[in-house]
Each structure stands twice: as C-alpha cells, then as structure tokens.
Amino acid sequence: MRHRTLLLAAVTLVLGLPAYAAAQQPADTTKDHHEIRRDRRDLRHDRRDIRQDRQQRRQDVKSGDSAAVRRDTRDLRGDRRDVRGDRRDKRSDRRDIRHDRRDVRRDRKDSTSRKP
C-alpha cells in the first residue's frame, strides 16, 4: 500500500507538472498573438485615416475654408495620438509574448531538472 502511494505520487509529479505548465502557457501566447494582430490592423486603419485627413486638409487649404482646416488639423492630431497608443499596445503585447516564452522555457527546465 505504501509503495503504491509513493509510485502514484511520483507518476503524478513526473507527468502532471510539465503537462500542467505546457497546457497553461500556450493559451496566453495565443491570446497575445491575436492582440498583436488586432493592434497591427488598428495601426493600418489609423494610418489610412491620417492620409485621408491630410488630403482633406490640402483640399480645404486650396479652397480657403479656414474652419475646415482647423477641424482637419484637430482630426490629424487625434489620429496621430491613436497611432501612438496602438504602437504602445503592440510593443507591450510583444513584451508579454517574450516574457511568456521565457516563463515556458524556465518551467520546462525546472520540471525536467532533478534536484538532489
């Protein structure tokens, strides 16, 4: 009875911990990859908005409509702010992925190394 309990504990320890660590981590990195993809898409849309606002402002300057120029300048500022925020989000998501990968490597190393 005692040997069976020890054997069961050893099997659980050997098989359970690495499987638990491996099962837990990939979901985190997958979610971060999706967030990066979403941030990349947002950046593309914001850059397109900036191009359109610049074109609109040029047309308003040519037509002499100063109120529209001010409005377009304000829109440009907001779009640039959005681009900065999206870049910041993308950078932090990349950092999260690096940390998650590092943690996975450390977990694998810790679970496979034997301690005296």
N, C-alpha and C positions, 0 to 999 in steps of 0.2 A: 504494500500500500504506500509506504513511504517513498519507494523508488519510483512508483508510478507518478506520484505528485511532483517529484523533482524532475522527472522526464517531461511531464506535461508543462511545467514551468519553464524548462529550458527550451522546449519547442516553441512555446508561445513567445518567449523572449527573442529567439532567433528569427522566427518567421513573422511575428507580429509587428515589431517596431519598425523595421525598414519598410514594410508594406504600408503601415500607417503613415509614415513620413512621406513616402512616394505618392500615396493617394491624396494626401492633403495639399502638397505643394503645386502640382501642375494646374489645378484649378485657379490658383492665384495668378500664375504667369499667363494663363489663357485669358483671364479677365483683363490683365494689364495690356496684353497684345491687342485686345479688342478696343481698349480705351485709346491706345496709340493710333489705331486705325481711324477711330472716330475723330481724334484730335487732328490727324492729317487731313481728313475730309473737311473739318471746320476751317482749317487754315486755307485750304483751296478756295472755299466759298468766300472767306473774308478777303482774300487777295483779289478775287473776281469783283467783289463789291468795291474795293479800293480802285480798281481800274475803271469801273463804271462811274464812280463818283468823280474821278479825275476828268474823264471825258465830259461828263455833265458840267463840271465846273468850267472847263475850257469853253464849252458852248455858251455858258452863261456870261463869261467874261467877254466873249466876242459880241454877244447881244447887248451887253451893258447893264444887265439886271443885277444890281449890287446885293439886293436881299437874297436872291437865289445863290449868289457866290458865297455869301456868309453861311447860308444853310448847307451848301455842299462842303464848305470847309469844315463845318462842325461835324458833318457826316463822316468826312475823311478822318478826323481826329478819333471819332468813336470806333471806326473800323480798324484804325491802327492800334487802338487800345485792345480791341478784340484779338487782333493778331498776336500782340504781346502776351495776352493771357493764354491763348491757345498754345503758343510756343512754350510758355512756362509749364502748362499742364503736360505737354508732350515730354518735356525734359524730366519732370517728376515721375511720369509713368515709366520712362526708360530707366531711371534710377531705381524705381521699385522692382523692375524686372531683374536688374543686375543684383540687387540685394536678395531677391527670391532665389535666383540661381546660385548665388553664393551660399545661402542657407541650405539649399538642397544638397550641394556638394559637401558642406560640413556635416549635414545629417547622415549622408551616406558614409562618409569617412568615420564618423563617430559610431555608427551602427555596425560597421564591418571591422573596426579595430577592436582588438581584445585588450582588456585591462587586466593587469596582474592582480 
